[in-house]
């Protein structure tokens, strides 16, 4: 009342100012207000830094009824047939390669040269991995499982092609990348184990990639209620323990890259699970060689702390198939023999099962529904000052 009568605010009081009656009344009013109003409400914030990252697989024995796709050596023999090479010559090429397999000469090995240049454009040989559509479709077998991790991305509920999440039991899950990868031996795994391919890739990039961070902010993070979820990255990579897991409670500098400023989503805590409630667009940068960019449309996330104090996170959305193929196809023959057998076949499957973002001219979908599994541990994220140093005082 006194503040309204005087036309002044509590912030205008200065110790050296004259103190006529109305100023004294204002000061008394401010003092009483601070007594009866109680402490101002403040939001809590907790950051987690990514410790592990891979495709959320859910493979079981018998989920590829007609068997797995061939391993690369068997697939190469089929590729020679698709090239129209006579059986007698195929036998000679394979036999010679077997003799040289311990010390292959990539420049002169006939089999490798054929595999690298078996694409055809206007009758001319082109790089197989750079031009996967120029390669005869090897017709790899897709996965036919019924349960896949993820989210109802399109809001249509149960459809003929949707899955059920094996843990949350959400129905209508859209996760077509599971079909593409599920019958290829190097991609098969259970969720928390990681496939051979996933472990190979994560080991290759984890020390070079910037740390991803997930910050949850709300009035009380121990109770159900609305929260804000921000996905960002740090200016440095993750610091690891001797067993390869991220060290908890370390401080990272927040990367000021404006491209990640919009990775902020409305969410909620319900029964201990943190979820995005208003999906949006995610833009991230990972490792420059294999993952120069990572984007998801209709971004969803679900986070829950496990008994070991590790935050388990599922993120999902529609990802451009070009981004997925990049880490597979850019590896050329090395990818083919190590972590992504038959990249052109993978690309043909990606196009077949892509279910979002149709090309306006051709109608071909350019993105595919997918889900990734992340483990993260508590950390501190400090804003960065103009000199590049962490502004420690601003986050404690």
C-alpha positions in Angstrom: 0.0 0.0 0.0 2.8 2.4 1.0 4.6 1.5 -2.3 1.5 2.4 -4.3 1.0 5.7 -2.5 4.6 6.9 -2.9 5.0 5.9 -6.5 8.4 4.4 -5.5 9.6 0.8 -5.4 11.7 -1.0 -2.8 14.7 -1.0 -5.2 14.7 2.9 -5.1 15.6 3.1 -1.4 19.3 4.1 -0.8 20.8 4.5 2.7 22.1 8.0 2.0 18.7 9.4 0.7 16.6 11.8 2.9 14.0 10.1 5.0 10.7 12.0 5.0 7.7 10.2 6.4 6.6 8.6 3.1 10.1 7.2 2.5 10.2 5.8 6.0 6.8 4.2 5.4 8.0 2.7 2.2 11.0 1.2 3.9 8.8 -0.3 6.6 6.4 -1.7 4.0 9.3 -3.3 2.2 10.6 -4.8 5.4 7.2 -6.2 6.4 6.7 -7.5 2.9 9.9 -9.4 3.0 8.9 -11.0 6.4 5.5 -12.2 5.4 6.2 -13.0 1.7 8.6 -15.8 2.6 11.5 -16.9 0.4 11.2 -16.3 -3.3 10.5 -19.4 -5.4 13.6 -20.6 -7.3 13.9 -23.2 -10.0 16.2 -26.2 -9.6 18.5 -27.3 -12.5 20.5 -30.5 -13.0 22.8 -31.3 -15.9 23.9 -34.7 -17.2 26.8 -35.5 -19.5 26.6 -38.3 -22.1 28.6 -41.4 -21.2 27.5 -43.8 -24.0 25.5 -43.5 -27.2 24.2 -46.0 -29.7 21.2 -47.2 -31.7 18.5 -48.6 -29.5 18.4 -52.2 -30.6 16.1 -55.0 -29.3 17.1 -58.2 -31.0 16.2 -61.7 -30.0 16.8 -65.2 -31.3 14.3 -66.0 -34.1 13.4 -62.4 -35.0 14.8 -62.9 -38.5 12.8 -66.1 -39.5 14.6 -66.6 -42.8 18.1 -66.0 -41.3 20.5 -63.1 -41.1 21.9 -61.3 -44.0 25.2 -62.6 -45.4 28.5 -61.5 -43.9 30.6 -59.4 -46.2 32.6 -62.3 -47.9 29.5 -64.2 -48.8 27.8 -61.0 -49.9 30.7 -60.2 -52.2 30.3 -63.5 -53.9 26.7 -62.6 -54.6 27.8 -59.2 -55.8 30.0 -60.7 -58.4 27.0 -62.6 -59.7 25.1 -59.4 -59.9 27.9 -57.9 -62.0 27.4 -60.7 -64.6 30.8 -62.3 -64.0 30.9 -65.9 -65.2 31.0 -68.6 -62.4 34.5 -69.8 -63.5 35.9 -66.3 -63.1 34.1 -65.7 -59.8 35.8 -68.9 -58.4 39.2 -67.6 -59.6 38.7 -64.1 -58.1 37.6 -65.5 -54.7 40.4 -68.0 -54.6 43.0 -65.4 -55.4 41.6 -63.1 -52.7 41.7 -65.8 -50.1 45.4 -66.3 -50.9 46.0 -62.5 -50.4 43.6 -61.9 -47.5 46.4 -61.5 -44.9 48.1 -58.7 -46.8 45.7 -57.3 -49.4 47.1 -54.9 -51.9 44.1 -52.5 -52.2 45.5 -51.0 -55.4 45.8 -54.3 -57.2 43.5 -56.8 -55.5 40.9 -57.7 -58.2 38.0 -58.5 -55.8 38.4 -55.2 -53.8 38.6 -53.1 -57.0 35.4 -54.8 -58.2 33.6 -54.1 -54.9 34.7 -50.5 -54.8 33.7 -49.8 -58.4 30.7 -52.0 -59.0 28.3 -49.0 -59.3 27.3 -48.2 -62.9 26.2 -44.9 -64.3 25.6 -44.7 -68.1 27.5 -48.0 -68.3 30.6 -46.6 -66.6 32.0 -47.9 -63.3 31.6 -45.5 -60.3 32.5 -45.6 -56.6 30.1 -48.1 -55.0 29.9 -46.3 -51.6 29.5 -42.7 -53.0 26.8 -43.8 -55.4 24.8 -46.6 -53.7 21.8 -46.2 -56.0 24.1 -47.0 -59.0 24.5 -50.5 -57.4 22.1 -53.3 -58.1 19.9 -53.6 -55.0 21.2 -56.7 -53.2 17.8 -57.0 -51.5 19.0 -57.4 -47.9 16.4 -58.8 -45.6 14.6 -56.4 -43.1 13.9 -57.2 -39.5 10.5 -58.4 -38.5 10.4 -58.0 -34.7 7.3 -56.8 -33.0 8.8 -54.8 -30.1 11.1 -51.8 -30.6 12.2 -48.9 -28.4 10.8 -45.5 -29.2 7.8 -43.2 -29.4 4.6 -42.6 -31.2 6.2 -40.0 -33.4 3.3 -39.2 -35.7 0.5 -39.4 -33.0 -1.4 -42.0 -35.1 -1.3 -44.7 -32.5 -1.3 -48.4 -33.5 -0.8 -49.0 -37.2 0.1 -52.0 -39.3 3.8 -51.1 -39.2 4.1 -49.7 -35.6 5.8 -51.4 -32.6 5.3 -51.7 -28.9 8.1 -50.4 -26.6 9.3 -53.5 -24.6 9.8 -51.5 -21.4 7.4 -48.5 -21.4 4.8 -50.6 -23.3 3.9 -47.5 -25.3 2.0 -48.6 -28.4 2.2 -47.0 -31.8 6.0 -46.7 -31.7 7.6 -45.6 -35.0 11.1 -47.0 -35.4 11.8 -48.1 -39.0 15.5 -48.0 -38.6 15.2 -51.1 -36.5 13.9 -52.9 -39.6 16.9 -51.7 -41.7 19.6 -52.8 -39.2 18.0 -55.7 -37.3 19.0 -58.7 -39.5 22.6 -57.6 -40.0 24.8 -59.4 -37.5 27.1 -56.4 -36.7 24.0 -54.3 -35.7 22.2 -56.9 -33.5 22.2 -56.3 -29.8 20.1 -55.8 -26.7 19.5 -52.2 -25.6 22.1 -51.8 -22.9 24.8 -53.9 -24.5 25.4 -52.1 -27.7 26.0 -54.0 -31.0 29.5 -54.8 -32.4 29.1 -51.9 -34.8 27.8 -49.5 -32.2 30.7 -50.3 -29.8 33.2 -49.9 -32.6 31.9 -46.5 -33.6 31.5 -45.2 -30.1 35.0 -46.2 -29.2 36.3 -44.5 -32.4 34.5 -41.2 -31.7 34.1 -40.8 -28.0 37.4 -39.1 -27.4 37.0 -36.7 -30.3 33.4 -35.8 -30.1 32.2 -32.8 -28.0 30.3 -33.8 -24.8 26.6 -33.8 -25.1 24.7 -32.4 -22.1 21.1 -32.7 -21.0 19.8 -30.1 -18.5 16.5 -30.5 -16.7 15.1 -27.4 -15.0 11.9 -27.2 -12.8 10.5 -26.0 -9.6 11.2 -29.3 -7.7 13.0 -32.0 -9.5 12.1 -34.5 -6.8 8.3 -34.2 -7.5 6.0 -34.7 -10.5 5.5 -31.5 -12.5 6.4 -29.5 -15.5 10.1 -29.1 -16.5 12.2 -27.7 -19.3 14.7 -29.9 -21.0 17.7 -28.5 -22.9 20.0 -30.5 -25.1 23.4 -28.9 -25.7 27.1 -29.7 -25.9 30.3 -28.7 -24.2 33.4 -27.1 -25.6 35.4 -30.1 -24.5 35.0 -33.9 -24.7 33.9 -36.2 -22.0 36.3 -37.1 -19.3 36.3 -40.9 -18.7 37.0 -43.3 -15.9 39.4 -46.2 -16.4 36.5 -48.5 -17.3 35.3 -46.2 -20.1 32.3 -44.6 -18.3 32.1 -40.9 -17.9 33.3 -39.3 -14.7 30.5 -37.8 -12.7 30.2 -34.3 -11.2 32.8 -32.6 -13.4 32.4 -29.1 -14.8 32.1 -28.5 -18.5 32.0 -25.2 -20.4 28.8 -24.7 -22.4 29.4 -24.4 -26.1 27.8 -21.0 -27.2 27.1 -22.3 -30.7 23.8 -20.6 -31.6 22.6 -23.6 -33.6 21.9 -25.5 -30.4 20.1 -22.6 -28.7 16.8 -24.0 -29.9 17.2 -27.4 -28.4 14.9 -26.5 -25.5 11.7 -28.5 -24.9 8.8 -28.5 -22.6 8.6 -31.6 -20.5 7.3 -33.2 -17.3 8.3 -35.4 -14.5 5.8 -38.2 -13.9 6.5 -41.2 -11.6 10.2 -40.5 -11.8 10.4 -40.4 -15.6 11.3 -37.2 -17.4 9.7 -36.8 -20.8 9.5 -34.3 -23.6 5.8 -33.2 -23.9 6.1 -30.9 -26.8 8.3 -32.4 -29.5 10.4 -30.2 -31.7 13.6 -30.0 -33.8 17.0 -31.2 -32.6 20.3 -30.0 -34.1 23.6 -31.4 -32.7 27.1 -31.8 -33.9 29.0 -34.9 -32.9 32.3 -36.1 -34.4 33.4 -34.4 -37.6 34.6 -37.5 -39.5 31.6 -39.9 -39.1 28.9 -37.7 -37.5 29.4 -34.1 -38.8 25.8 -33.4 -37.9 22.9 -35.1 -36.1 19.4 -33.9 -36.5 16.0 -35.2 -35.5 12.5 -33.9 -36.4 9.6 -34.5 -33.9 12.2 -34.9 -31.2 11.1 -37.0 -28.3 13.0 -38.0 -25.1 12.4 -40.2 -22.1 14.9 -40.1 -19.1 15.0 -42.2 -16.0 17.7 -42.7 -13.3 18.7 -46.4 -12.8 19.8 -48.0 -9.6 23.5 -47.3 -10.3 22.9 -43.5 -10.5 23.1 -43.4 -14.2 20.5 -41.5 -16.2 19.2 -43.7 -19.0 17.9 -41.7 -21.9 16.0 -42.6 -25.1 15.9 -40.0 -27.8 13.8 -40.5 -30.9 12.6 -38.7 -34.0 12.8 -38.7 -37.8 16.5 -38.6 -39.0 17.6 -37.9 -42.6 18.8 -41.1 -44.2 21.7 -39.2 -45.7 23.0 -38.6 -42.1 22.7 -42.3 -41.2 24.3 -43.5 -44.5 27.2 -41.0 -44.1 28.9 -43.0 -41.3 28.3 -46.2 -43.2 29.1 -45.3 -46.7 31.9 -42.8 -46.1 34.0 -45.7 -44.6 34.2 -47.3 -48.0 35.7 -50.8 -48.1 36.8 -50.5 -44.5 33.3 -50.0 -43.3 32.2 -52.9 -45.5 34.6 -55.3 -43.8 34.3 -54.0 -40.3 31.2 -52.2 -39.0 28.7 -51.8 -41.8 28.6 -54.7 -44.2 27.1 -54.0 -47.6 26.6 -50.2 -47.4 24.7 -49.9 -50.7 22.3 -52.6 -49.5 21.8 -50.6 -46.2 21.0 -47.5 -48.3 18.4 -49.3 -50.4 16.7 -50.5 -47.2 16.9 -46.9 -45.8 15.0 -45.6 -48.8 12.5 -48.5 -48.7 11.6 -47.9 -45.1 12.0 -44.1 -44.9 8.7 -42.8 -43.5 9.0 -39.0 -43.2 9.8 -35.9 -45.3 8.7 -36.8 -48.8 10.6 -35.2 -51.7 8.2 -32.7 -53.3 9.2 -33.8 -56.8 9.5 -37.6 -56.4 7.5 -38.4 -53.3 10.5 -40.4 -51.9 10.7 -40.1 -48.2 14.1 -38.6 -47.1 14.0 -39.4 -43.3 13.4 -42.4 -41.2 12.0 -43.0 -37.7 14.6 -44.0 -35.2 15.6 -44.2 -31.5 18.9 -43.9 -29.8 20.0 -45.1 -26.3 22.2 -42.8 -24.1 23.7 -43.2 -20.7 24.6 -40.0 -18.8 25.9 -39.0 -15.4 25.5 -35.8 -13.3 27.7 -32.9 -14.3 28.0 -29.1 -14.0 27.6 -26.9 -17.1 29.1 -23.4 -16.8 28.3 -20.5 -19.2 31.3 -19.2 -21.1 32.6 -15.6 -20.8 33.9 -13.7 -23.8 37.5 -14.8 -22.9 36.4 -18.5 -23.3 36.8 -19.2 -19.5 33.9 -20.7 -17.6 31.8 -18.3 -15.6 31.8 -20.4 -12.5 29.9 -17.9 -10.3 26.9 -17.9 -12.5 25.8 -21.5 -12.1 26.3 -22.2 -8.4 
